[in-house]
Amino acid sequence: MAKGKYKQKREEEQNVLKTQRKSAAWATVKKYLNRYFIDAMGSMALGLFASLLIGTIFDTVAKYTGLEFLSVIAAYAKSATGMALGVAISYRLGAHPLVMFSCAAVGAMSNAMGAIMNGGAITAWAVTAGTGEGIFYSAGPAGAFFAVIIASEIGMLVSKKTKVDILVTPVVTLIVGFGASWLLCPLVSYVMYYLGVFIATATTFQPLLMGIVISVVVGIILTLPISSAAICAMIFSASALEAATANGTAEGLLLAGGAAVVGCCAQMVGFAVSSFRENRWGGIISQGLGTSMLQMGNICRKPIIWLPPTLASAITGPISTMVFKIECSGVSAGMGTCGLVGPIGVISQMEHTPTMWIGVLLCCLVLPAVLSLAFSEIMRRLGWISQGDMKLEN
């Protein structure tokens, strides 16, 4: 009898230990997922904003004002995209100065490196533009994301560990960064190529359905603590547009980019307007021109408050693709009304016709506001949303 009790107690202890190990393992997984796919990717978006995106804005302003110096600034800002990504990602990972500065070079090489695609197959590995026959497809921000993370983490293993740190750290970081770029960038470009082909083709043949899907999914990503700007910069890149042009589906890819803009605008404008009772004008500015990510705490407490802007994006997305045929590409597709970058990206991409201006006004501002407010008020009357559910913390 005593042996049976001892055996039972031992089994219980073992079960407790197994549970603790599983909890510890899951905590470790969550830690690294948060470190790389939330923190690093969020900082990557800032690097994109400070280079490629701000360069696009300067380009647009230069086009309308005729100020040539703005075009010069834009050209240099865009050319520094890879370096900005390298510094931004390594900075967020807590890299030491020598590692961070070396990652500027890693970001530049990995952002530019990719593969030559011919007939959907890789014909030249780890090359840059102008090498080989076919379509050059750069890994872009996606390649920089992975290569810089690897170079930064390995560089930190040797940083400040030797008396000749000023030589060892840059050498290790750059060699590891080159190796990661050489191995991964062609693979990343291959995956991004087919993702772009799928989105472009699907939107070309099913603009209604894809208008809904792209608008809702990218809008949700914008509100989540993930960088929609970084993701859109990868999907709707210049290489993706070149590949879509070769496949005859360029319009589909640009329409998908337009739906992404509209979905992001629906989230930002939608939350700003539907939470006006709680947050007043400060909420309009912080969410409408800042980010709807501010509502994530409230969404975790009461997920149903996410429904009004999401429904608005599901309606405005197909209106964008079917009626106004709004087009956008690059990082602007994932920015929404943050600094009005999304609408500016649309204006930069399209011909300036009355239809374009009406489409931008309706799909990016008016309809998201009206629809989200209508849905939220109905849900308030039904008791699904209560006063204070969307209140932002000061």
C-alpha positions in Angstrom: 0.0 0.0 0.0 2.8 2.3 0.9 4.6 1.5 -2.3 1.5 2.4 -4.3 1.2 5.8 -2.6 4.9 6.5 -3.2 4.5 5.6 -6.9 1.5 7.8 -7.2 3.2 10.7 -5.5 6.3 10.3 -7.8 4.1 10.3 -10.9 2.4 13.5 -9.7 5.8 15.1 -9.1 6.9 14.1 -12.6 3.7 15.5 -14.1 4.3 18.8 -12.3 7.9 18.8 -13.6 6.7 18.1 -17.2 4.2 21.0 -16.9 6.9 23.3 -15.6 9.2 22.4 -18.5 6.5 22.9 -21.0 5.7 26.3 -19.5 9.3 27.3 -19.5 9.8 26.2 -23.1 6.7 28.1 -24.2 7.8 31.2 -22.3 11.2 31.0 -24.1 9.4 30.6 -27.5 7.2 33.6 -26.7 10.2 35.6 -25.7 12.0 35.1 -29.0 8.8 35.6 -31.1 8.3 38.9 -29.3 11.9 39.9 -29.7 12.1 39.2 -33.4 8.7 39.5 -34.9 7.3 42.3 -32.8 10.2 44.3 -31.5 12.7 43.9 -34.4 10.0 44.1 -37.1 8.5 47.2 -35.4 11.8 48.9 -35.4 12.4 47.8 -39.0 9.3 49.8 -39.9 10.8 52.9 -38.3 13.9 52.3 -40.5 11.7 52.1 -43.6 9.9 55.3 -42.6 13.1 57.2 -42.1 14.5 56.3 -45.5 12.3 54.7 -48.2 9.0 56.1 -47.0 10.1 59.7 -46.2 11.9 59.7 -49.6 8.6 58.8 -51.3 6.9 61.7 -49.5 9.7 64.1 -50.6 9.4 62.9 -54.1 5.7 63.6 -54.1 6.1 67.1 -52.7 8.9 67.8 -55.2 6.5 66.8 -58.1 3.9 69.3 -57.0 6.2 72.2 -55.9 9.0 71.9 -58.5 11.6 72.1 -55.7 14.5 70.1 -57.1 16.4 69.9 -53.9 13.6 67.7 -52.5 14.1 65.2 -55.3 17.8 65.1 -54.4 17.0 64.4 -50.7 14.5 61.7 -51.8 17.1 59.9 -53.9 19.6 59.8 -51.1 17.0 58.7 -48.5 15.8 55.9 -50.7 19.4 54.7 -51.4 20.0 54.5 -47.7 17.1 52.1 -47.1 19.2 49.0 -46.5 21.5 50.8 -44.1 18.6 52.3 -42.2 17.1 48.8 -41.8 20.3 47.4 -40.5 20.8 50.0 -37.9 17.1 50.0 -36.8 16.9 46.2 -36.4 20.2 45.9 -34.6 19.4 48.9 -32.3 16.1 47.3 -31.2 18.0 44.0 -30.5 20.3 45.9 -28.1 23.4 45.6 -30.2 26.7 47.3 -29.1 27.8 50.2 -31.3 30.4 48.3 -33.4 27.8 45.6 -34.1 25.1 48.2 -34.9 27.3 50.1 -37.3 28.5 47.0 -39.0 24.9 46.0 -39.4 24.4 49.1 -41.6 26.6 47.4 -44.2 24.8 44.1 -43.7 21.4 45.8 -44.2 22.7 47.4 -47.4 24.0 44.1 -48.9 21.0 42.0 -47.9 18.4 44.6 -49.0 20.1 44.7 -52.4 20.8 41.0 -52.8 18.5 38.5 -54.4 18.2 36.2 -57.4 17.4 36.2 -61.1 14.1 34.6 -61.7 13.4 33.1 -65.2 10.3 31.1 -65.8 9.6 30.9 -62.1 13.0 29.3 -61.3 16.2 30.8 -59.9 18.8 31.0 -62.6 21.4 33.2 -60.7 22.0 32.9 -57.0 22.8 35.8 -54.6 23.2 38.5 -57.2 22.3 42.2 -57.5 20.5 44.0 -60.3 21.8 43.8 -63.8 23.3 40.3 -63.5 22.0 37.5 -65.8 18.9 37.2 -68.0 15.4 37.3 -66.5 13.8 39.3 -63.8 16.0 40.4 -60.9 14.1 39.9 -57.7 15.7 41.4 -54.6 15.0 40.0 -51.1 14.5 43.7 -50.1 13.4 44.4 -46.5 12.5 40.7 -45.9 16.1 39.7 -46.7 17.5 42.5 -44.5 15.2 41.4 -41.7 16.7 37.9 -41.4 20.3 38.6 -42.3 20.6 41.6 -39.9 19.1 39.6 -37.0 21.6 36.7 -37.6 24.6 39.1 -38.0 23.6 41.1 -35.0 23.1 38.2 -32.6 26.3 36.5 -33.7 28.2 39.8 -33.6 27.0 40.3 -30.0 28.6 36.9 -29.0 32.1 38.3 -29.7 31.5 42.0 -29.1 33.7 43.4 -26.2 35.1 39.9 -25.6 38.7 40.6 -26.9 41.3 43.3 -26.6 41.1 43.9 -30.4 37.3 44.3 -30.4 37.5 47.2 -32.9 38.7 44.6 -35.5 37.1 41.3 -34.4 33.5 42.6 -34.0 33.1 44.2 -37.4 34.9 41.3 -39.2 32.7 38.7 -37.6 29.5 40.7 -38.0 30.2 41.4 -41.7 31.3 37.9 -42.6 28.3 36.4 -40.8 26.0 39.0 -42.4 27.4 38.2 -45.9 27.0 34.5 -45.3 23.4 34.9 -44.1 22.6 37.2 -47.1 24.2 34.8 -49.6 22.3 31.8 -48.2 18.9 33.3 -47.3 18.3 36.3 -49.7 17.7 34.1 -52.8 15.4 31.9 -50.9 13.5 34.9 -49.5 13.2 36.4 -52.9 11.9 33.1 -54.3 9.2 33.0 -51.6 8.3 36.7 -52.0 8.2 36.2 -55.8 5.5 33.5 -55.6 3.6 35.3 -52.9 3.5 38.4 -55.1 2.5 36.3 -58.2 -0.3 34.7 -56.2 -1.7 38.0 -54.9 -1.3 39.7 -58.3 -3.0 36.8 -60.2 -5.8 36.3 -57.6 -6.6 40.0 -57.6 -6.6 40.2 -61.4 -9.2 37.5 -61.7 -11.1 38.0 -58.4 -10.8 41.7 -57.5 -14.0 41.5 -55.4 -12.9 38.7 -53.2 -9.3 39.8 -52.9 -10.4 43.3 -52.2 -12.1 42.0 -49.1 -9.3 39.6 -48.1 -6.4 42.0 -48.6 -8.2 44.9 -47.0 -9.2 43.0 -43.9 -6.0 41.0 -43.4 -3.6 44.0 -43.8 -5.8 46.2 -41.7 -5.8 43.7 -38.9 -2.0 43.4 -39.2 -1.7 47.2 -38.9 -3.6 47.1 -35.6 -1.7 44.1 -34.2 1.8 44.8 -32.8 3.3 43.7 -36.1 4.6 46.0 -38.8 2.2 46.1 -41.7 4.5 48.7 -43.4 7.4 46.2 -43.4 5.2 43.4 -44.7 3.8 45.5 -47.5 7.2 46.8 -48.4 8.2 43.1 -49.0 5.0 42.1 -50.9 4.5 45.2 -53.0 8.1 45.9 -53.8 9.6 47.2 -57.0 10.8 43.7 -57.8 7.3 42.3 -57.3 5.9 45.0 -59.6 8.4 44.1 -62.3 7.6 40.4 -62.0 3.8 41.2 -62.2 4.4 43.4 -65.2 6.2 40.5 -66.9 3.3 38.2 -66.1 0.7 40.6 -67.2 -0.8 41.0 -63.7 0.7 44.4 -62.7 -2.7 46.0 -62.4 -3.8 43.2 -60.0 -0.8 43.7 -57.7 -1.4 47.5 -57.7 -5.1 47.0 -56.9 -4.1 44.7 -54.0 -1.8 47.4 -52.8 -4.7 49.9 -53.0 -6.9 47.5 -51.0 -4.2 47.3 -48.4 -4.1 51.0 -48.0 -7.9 51.2 -47.7 -7.9 48.4 -45.1 -5.3 50.2 -43.0 -7.2 53.5 -43.3 -10.4 51.8 -42.2 -8.7 50.6 -39.0 -7.1 53.9 -38.1 -10.0 56.2 -39.1 -12.5 53.7 -37.8 -11.1 53.4 -34.3 -10.6 57.2 -34.2 -14.2 58.0 -35.0 -15.9 55.1 -33.2 -14.0 55.9 -29.9 -14.6 59.6 -30.2 -17.0 59.6 -27.1 -14.2 58.2 -25.0 -11.1 59.9 -26.5 -12.4 63.1 -28.1 -10.1 65.0 -30.4 -6.9 63.6 -28.9 -8.0 60.2 -30.0 -8.8 61.4 -33.5 -5.2 62.6 -33.8 -3.4 59.8 -32.0 -5.3 57.0 -33.8 -6.3 58.7 -37.1 -2.8 60.1 -37.8 -0.8 57.9 -35.5 -1.8 54.2 -35.1 -4.8 52.1 -34.2 -2.3 49.8 -32.4 -3.1 52.0 -29.4 -6.3 50.1 -29.0 -4.6 46.7 -28.6 -5.0 46.7 -24.8 -8.7 47.4 -25.1 -9.1 44.7 -27.9 -7.5 42.1 -25.6 -10.0 43.0 -22.9 -13.0 43.1 -25.2 -12.3 41.8 -28.8 -15.7 42.8 -30.1 -14.7 46.5 -30.3 -12.5 45.4 -33.3 -15.6 44.5 -35.3 -16.7 48.0 -36.6 -13.4 49.0 -38.3 -12.9 45.5 -39.6 -16.4 45.4 -41.2 -15.7 48.9 -42.6 -12.5 47.5 -44.2 -14.4 44.5 -45.6 -16.8 47.0 -47.4 -14.3 49.6 -48.5 -11.8 47.1 -49.8 -13.9 45.8 -52.7 -15.2 49.3 -53.5 -11.5 50.2 -53.9 -10.7 47.4 -56.3 -14.0 47.3 -58.2 -15.3 50.9 -58.4 -12.4 53.3 -58.0 -9.6 50.9 -58.8 -7.2 52.5 -56.3 -3.6 51.5 -56.8 -0.6 51.6 -54.5 2.8 49.9 -54.1 5.7 49.6 -51.7 5.7 50.5 -48.0 2.9 53.1 -48.4 0.4 50.3 -48.8 0.8 49.3 -45.2 0.8 52.8 -43.6 -2.8 53.9 -43.8 -3.5 57.4 -42.6 -0.3 57.5 -40.5 1.0 60.9 -41.5 -1.3 60.5 -44.5 1.4 58.3 -46.0 -1.1 55.8 -47.5 -3.2 58.4 -49.4 0.0 60.1 -50.5 1.3 56.7 -51.9 -1.9 56.3 -53.9 -1.6 59.9 -55.2 2.0 59.2 -56.2 1.1 55.9 -58.0 -2.0 57.0 -60.0 -2.9 59.5 -62.6 -4.5 62.6 -61.1 -8.1 62.2 -62.3 -11.3 63.3 -60.6 -12.1 59.6 -60.0 -8.8 59.1 -58.2 -9.4 62.1 -55.9 -13.0 61.0 -55.1 -11.8 57.4 -54.5 -9.1 58.4 -52.1 -11.4 60.8 -50.2 -14.2 58.2 -50.0 -12.3 55.0 -49.4 -9.6 56.3 -47.2 -11.5 58.8 -45.1 -15.2 59.3 -45.5 -16.5 55.7 -45.8 -14.3 54.3 -43.0 -15.5 57.0 -40.7 -19.2 56.7 -41.5 -19.3 52.9 -41.6 -17.3 52.4 -38.4 -19.4 55.0 -36.6 -22.6 53.4 -37.8 -21.5 49.9 -36.8 -20.2 51.0 -33.4 -23.4 52.9 -32.6 -25.5 49.9 -33.5 -23.4 47.7 -31.2 -23.6 50.2 -28.4 -27.4 50.2 -28.7 -27.3 46.4 -28.6 -25.1 46.5 -25.5 -22.2 44.8 -27.2 -20.0 47.9 -26.6 -20.2 49.9 -23.5 -19.0 53.4 -22.6 -15.3 53.3 -21.8 -14.5 50.1 -23.7 -12.3 52.0 -26.2 -10.9 54.5 -23.7 -7.2 55.1 -24.3 -4.8 55.3 -21.3 -3.1 58.7 -21.0 
